[in-house]
């Protein structure tokens, strides 16, 4: 996994040509949300979508753009989504 953004940076330290990559997690999450899949695969796609959207929100939180990630208090769901996000899918 490529790490373009650091947890110890502020948003004004990010180069303007790298800002376009800031929304990648959100875009991937959106794509998985609207992916056409069979009935058995749909729940996995939704969990994968949510995990990428949560990663995006966490990145926003790390840069001070939002104060709180809505799902961060629900450890069971967070762990479930983290597991889906780490699996390589084709």
HUDABEL-V753228 format. One record per residue. N is the residue number from 1. RES is the residue in one small letter. SS is DSSP state (A for helix, B for strand, O for the rest). PHI is phi in radians with two decimals (999 if undefined). Layout:
BEGIN
N&RES&SS&PHI / N&RES&SS&PHI
END
This chain:
BEGIN
1&x&O&999 / 2&x&O&-1.44 / 3&x&O&-1.92 / 4&x&O&-1.47 / 5&x&O&-2.06 / 6&x&O&-1.91 / 7&x&O&-1.20 / 8&x&O&-1.78 / 9&x&O&-1.72 / 10&x&O&-1.88 / 11&x&A&-1.07 / 12&x&A&-1.29 / 13&x&A&-1.58 / 14&x&O&-1.40 / 15&x&O&-1.09 / 16&x&A&-1.09 / 17&x&A&-1.31 / 18&x&A&-1.70 / 19&x&A&-1.08 / 20&x&A&-1.10 / 21&x&A&-1.40 / 22&x&A&-1.08 / 23&x&A&-1.64 / 24&x&A&-1.01 / 25&x&A&-1.05 / 26&x&A&-1.15 / 27&x&A&-1.14 / 28&x&A&-1.10 / 29&x&A&-1.06 / 30&x&A&-1.10 / 31&x&A&-1.10 / 32&x&A&-1.15 / 33&x&A&-1.11 / 34&x&O&-1.80 / 35&x&O&-1.18 / 36&x&O&-1.40 / 37&x&O&-2.54 / 38&x&O&-1.28 / 39&x&A&-1.03 / 40&x&A&-1.20 / 41&x&A&-1.50 / 42&x&A&-1.04 / 43&x&A&-1.11 / 44&x&A&-1.09 / 45&x&A&-1.12 / 46&x&A&-1.15 / 47&x&A&-1.11 / 48&x&A&-1.14 / 49&x&A&-1.03 / 50&x&A&-1.10 / 51&x&A&-1.14 / 52&x&A&-1.21 / 53&x&A&-1.14 / 54&x&A&-1.16 / 55&x&A&-1.04 / 56&x&A&-1.10 / 57&x&A&-1.12 / 58&x&A&-1.13 / 59&x&A&-1.09 / 60&x&A&-1.07 / 61&x&A&-1.14 / 62&x&A&-1.05 / 63&x&O&-1.63 / 64&x&O&1.36 / 65&x&O&-1.45 / 66&x&O&-2.32 / 67&x&O&-1.54 / 68&x&O&-2.60 / 69&x&O&-1.64 / 70&x&O&-0.97 / 71&x&O&-1.63 / 72&x&O&-1.14 / 73&x&O&-1.53 / 74&x&O&-1.74 / 75&x&A&-1.13 / 76&x&A&-1.08 / 77&x&A&-1.17 / 78&x&A&-1.06 / 79&x&A&-1.14 / 80&x&A&-1.06 / 81&x&A&-1.23 / 82&x&A&-1.10 / 83&x&A&-1.10 / 84&x&A&-1.17 / 85&x&A&-1.23 / 86&x&A&-1.53 / 87&x&O&-1.37 / 88&x&O&-1.41 / 89&x&O&-2.15 / 90&x&O&-2.03
END
